[in-house]
Each structure stands twice: as C-alpha cells, then as structure tokens.
Amino acid sequence: MPRAGYAEWDEEDLADWVDERPSRRLGRRRTPWLRVILMSSCSIAGLAYLALQQEPARRPAERSKQVRSSVLVAPVPAWKPVSPSPAAYALASAPGSIAMEARQHANGAREDTLVLGRFGDFRYAQVSLVQGMPETAGSFYIDIVRRAARAGLAVAHQGQGRMVTTKFGTVEAAPLTLAARGEQACQAFRFADGAADFSFQGWLCGSSAPDEAQLACFIDGIAPAGSPSPALKAVFARADRSRTEACGASARTASAAVRPPARP
C-alpha cells in the first residue's frame, strides 16, 4: 500500500521534493550573498568615479590652501640698501666727482662703495669698503667678477696677481681689462684685515693699466670721513703711521696726470 500512496503524487509534489534536496537548498542560500557583493562593488566604483569627476571643479582658492606657505615665501635678501649719507669714506685729491652708495648685511656688516668718474673716462675707479665680515671671501678673480657684474661690466682678462705695498700693508693686485661697449685697462686690488673686520676691493683704470706707484697712491688716498667708529679710526690711525712720502701731494698729482683714452 505504501507504493499506492507514492503513485498518487503528482508532478508538482515531485518537483517540490527535488528542490528540497540539500544541494539545492545550499545553492539558493549562496545566491543572495553574491548579489549583495556585486551591488556593493558597483556602488563603491560609482562613488569613486563621481569623486574623480568633481576634483577638477574644486575652486582654485581651495586648492591653493593645500600648498604649504613656506613654498610661496621668498627668502629675505642678505643685503639691503641704506643711505650713504653721511659719507663714511673719502678719496683724497680725487680728480672729479665721486658717487656713493651703501648697503647693510643682515648680520650688521656695512659696505660703502665710492665710484670716481665713469667707465671709459681718463680716470675711472671704484672701491668698496666693508666694516664687518658678512661673507666668506672667494678667490680674487671671483670677487672681482662679481663686483664688475654689479657695476654692469664684464672681466675680459685678469693677469697674474702680485702684492703692492701701501699704507695698509701689502695689498693683492692684478692687471685687469674691463669690458662693456668697449674695453679699459685697469688694476684690480683687494685687502682684508681679519683682526679689525675691515676690508676693501675694487679697481683703478686709465688710458693704460696704472702702474704700482699710481695704484699705491690711490689706495693711500682712502681716508675716513665724518665720525668713524673707534675700530675704524684705529685702522686708519695705524695705516697713517705707515704712510711714506712716496705718495705726497706732488706724487698724487703726477699719478693723476694720465692721458685720456680713445673713446670706444
């Protein structure tokens, strides 16, 4: 009789029984989780795409806020110009007017530059005097090249250096050719007193390169003006005690008598 009972099952009952098998139930449980994972992945991808599309539309002001301010701030210049008046130095018996400028270093050092005449004149000179030691000195040639560049000139040639005796002691010197639209023969010079934190350098030019006597007399003509500091006063007092008669009034007059060069 049990077989008769089985015979009464219809096809729908048989299908339901087949679907209730363990393997079928397990497959149906897996399907919803797979759909959840796929939907989540699509949602995340969509949100990422929208974020990338909105990034270029951000306001420039918002993007600039993310830039570190230190990148946009220029460093403070080591030198700043100051008034050259009252004059700190003078050039004794200088033929012609003297232009002056001054600047001060961030560490307190001061540089005064005196310019006699103009490039190409029969007597053209520039000397920069520094109180304090603002920077490490480079080679003689590099220092002169930098000075010439600040004056709008180029160094066409610099000869072999030598030592010239002056009231300050021995001064480094070398023949120099400066160039702009034309060229002019000069003598470059440099001196430093580390103990007194005092130094100067520059050039003296003429129709031909001035000789050592003319250069020594020009340097000996450098003098303090106004009310120098005690340290500077001591430097020049010591230098004046070492002055020789070779650069007296007559010698300075003779050294200034140079023929004018041909204008370029």
C-alpha positions in Angstrom: 0.0 0.0 0.0 2.8 2.5 0.5 3.6 2.2 -3.2 0.0 3.1 -3.9 0.5 6.3 -1.9 3.5 7.2 -3.9 1.6 6.7 -7.1 -0.8 9.4 -6.0 1.9 12.1 -6.1 1.6 14.5 -9.0 4.5 16.1 -10.9 4.3 19.3 -8.7 4.8 17.4 -5.5 7.8 15.6 -7.1 9.4 18.9 -8.1 9.0 20.3 -4.6 10.6 17.3 -3.1 13.5 17.5 -5.6 14.0 21.2 -4.7 14.3 20.4 -1.0 17.4 18.4 -1.5 20.4 19.6 0.5 22.4 20.6 -2.6 19.6 22.7 -3.9 19.0 24.5 -0.6 22.7 25.3 -0.3 22.7 26.8 -3.8 19.8 29.0 -3.1 21.4 30.3 0.1 24.6 31.3 -1.8 22.8 33.4 -4.5 21.6 36.4 -2.3 25.1 36.9 -0.8 26.6 37.0 -4.3 24.1 39.6 -5.3 25.0 41.8 -2.3 28.7 41.6 -3.0 28.2 42.6 -6.6 25.9 45.5 -5.8 28.3 46.8 -3.1 31.2 46.7 -5.6 29.2 48.6 -8.1 28.3 51.3 -5.6 31.8 51.8 -4.4 33.1 52.1 -8.0 30.3 54.6 -8.8 31.2 56.8 -5.8 34.9 56.7 -6.7 34.1 57.8 -10.2 32.0 60.7 -9.0 34.7 61.9 -6.7 37.3 61.9 -9.5 34.8 63.9 -11.7 34.3 66.5 -9.1 38.1 67.1 -8.3 38.8 69.5 -11.3 35.7 71.5 -10.4 37.1 72.5 -7.0 37.7 76.2 -6.6 41.3 77.4 -7.1 41.2 79.0 -3.6 40.5 75.7 -2.0 43.4 74.1 -3.9 45.8 76.9 -3.0 45.1 76.3 0.7 46.7 72.9 0.4 50.0 74.5 -0.8 52.5 74.9 2.0 53.0 78.6 2.7 56.8 78.2 3.1 57.0 77.4 -0.6 55.5 80.7 -1.6 57.6 82.9 0.7 60.9 84.2 -0.9 64.0 84.3 1.4 64.9 87.6 2.9 67.8 89.3 0.9 71.1 89.2 2.7 71.8 92.8 1.7 69.5 95.8 1.8 70.4 99.4 0.5 70.9 102.1 3.1 71.5 105.8 2.8 75.2 106.6 2.0 74.9 109.9 3.8 76.8 111.0 5.9 79.7 109.6 3.9 81.9 107.2 5.8 84.9 107.5 3.5 86.7 109.9 1.2 89.2 109.8 -1.6 92.0 112.3 -1.1 92.8 114.6 -4.1 90.3 112.7 -6.3 90.0 114.5 -9.7 86.3 114.7 -10.3 83.1 114.0 -8.6 82.5 110.8 -6.5 79.3 108.8 -6.5 78.5 106.9 -3.4 76.1 104.0 -2.4 75.8 101.9 0.7 74.2 98.7 1.8 73.9 96.7 5.0 74.1 93.0 5.6 71.7 91.0 7.7 74.4 90.3 10.3 75.1 94.1 10.7 78.1 94.5 8.3 78.1 97.6 6.2 79.5 98.2 2.7 80.2 101.6 1.2 81.1 101.9 -2.5 82.8 105.0 -3.9 82.9 105.5 -7.7 85.2 108.0 -9.3 84.2 109.0 -12.9 82.6 106.6 -15.4 83.8 103.6 -17.3 85.9 104.9 -20.2 87.0 108.1 -18.5 90.7 109.0 -18.4 90.4 108.3 -14.6 87.8 105.8 -13.5 87.9 103.9 -10.2 85.7 102.0 -7.9 86.4 100.9 -4.3 84.0 99.1 -1.9 84.9 99.2 1.8 83.3 96.8 4.2 83.1 97.0 8.0 82.4 93.6 9.4 82.8 90.2 7.7 79.4 89.4 6.1 80.5 86.6 3.7 83.4 84.1 3.2 85.8 85.6 0.7 86.2 83.8 -2.6 89.2 83.8 -4.9 90.5 87.2 -6.1 89.2 86.6 -9.6 85.7 85.5 -8.5 85.4 88.6 -6.2 86.3 91.0 -9.0 83.9 89.3 -11.4 81.1 89.7 -9.0 81.9 93.3 -8.4 82.2 94.0 -12.1 78.8 92.4 -12.7 77.1 94.6 -10.1 78.6 97.6 -12.0 77.3 96.3 -15.3 80.7 95.4 -16.6 82.5 92.2 -17.6 86.0 91.0 -16.9 87.7 90.4 -20.3 91.0 89.4 -18.8 92.8 89.3 -15.4 96.6 88.9 -15.3 98.9 87.4 -12.7 98.4 88.6 -9.2 101.1 90.3 -7.1 101.5 92.2 -3.8 101.7 96.0 -3.7 102.9 97.9 -0.6 100.5 100.6 0.7 99.9 102.4 4.0 97.5 99.5 4.9 100.3 97.0 4.3 100.6 94.6 1.4 97.5 94.7 -1.0 96.7 92.0 -3.5 96.7 93.4 -7.1 96.5 92.2 -10.6 96.2 93.8 -14.1 92.6 93.8 -15.3 90.7 94.5 -18.5 87.1 95.6 -18.0 84.6 95.5 -20.9 81.2 97.0 -21.7 80.7 98.5 -25.2 84.5 99.0 -25.2 87.4 97.9 -23.0 89.5 99.7 -20.4 92.8 98.7 -18.8 92.8 98.7 -15.0 94.5 97.4 -11.9 92.3 95.3 -9.6 93.1 95.3 -5.9 91.9 93.6 -2.7 92.8 93.9 1.0 91.4 92.4 4.2 92.3 92.9 7.9 90.6 90.0 9.7 91.6 91.3 13.2 89.7 94.6 12.6 86.9 93.1 10.4 87.8 95.6 7.7 88.3 95.0 4.0 88.2 96.7 0.6 88.5 95.9 -3.0 88.0 97.5 -6.4 89.8 98.7 -9.4 91.7 101.8 -10.8 91.6 102.4 -14.6 93.2 104.8 -17.0 94.3 105.1 -20.6 96.6 102.2 -19.8 96.9 100.0 -16.8 98.1 102.2 -13.9 101.5 101.2 -12.5 102.1 100.1 -9.0 103.1 103.6 -7.8 99.8 105.1 -9.1 97.8 102.2 -7.5 99.6 102.6 -4.2 99.0 106.4 -4.1 95.3 105.9 -5.0 94.8 103.4 -2.1 96.8 105.6 0.3 94.3 108.4 -0.5 91.4 106.4 1.1 90.5 108.1 4.3 87.7 108.1 6.9 85.1 110.8 6.8 82.7 112.1 9.4 82.8 110.3 12.7 84.2 106.8 12.2 83.7 104.1 14.7 86.6 103.5 17.2 87.6 100.3 15.4 87.7 102.0 12.0 89.5 105.0 13.5 92.2 102.7 14.9 92.6 101.0 11.5 93.3 104.3 9.7 95.4 105.7 12.5 97.7 102.7 12.2 97.7 103.0 8.5 98.6 106.7 8.5 101.6 105.9 10.7 102.9 103.6 7.9 102.4 106.2 5.1 105.6 107.0 3.1 106.5 110.2 1.4 106.2 108.5 -2.0 102.6 109.4 -2.1 102.8 113.1 -1.1 100.9 115.8 -2.8 103.3 116.0 -5.7 103.2 112.2 -6.2 99.4 112.1 -6.2 99.3 115.0 -8.7 101.7 113.1 -11.0 99.8 109.9 -10.7 96.6 111.7 -11.8 98.2 113.1 -14.9 97.1 110.3 -17.3 96.3 110.8 -21.0 92.7 110.3 -21.8 92.0 107.1 -23.7 90.3 106.9 -27.1 86.6 106.6 -26.6 85.1 103.3 -27.8 
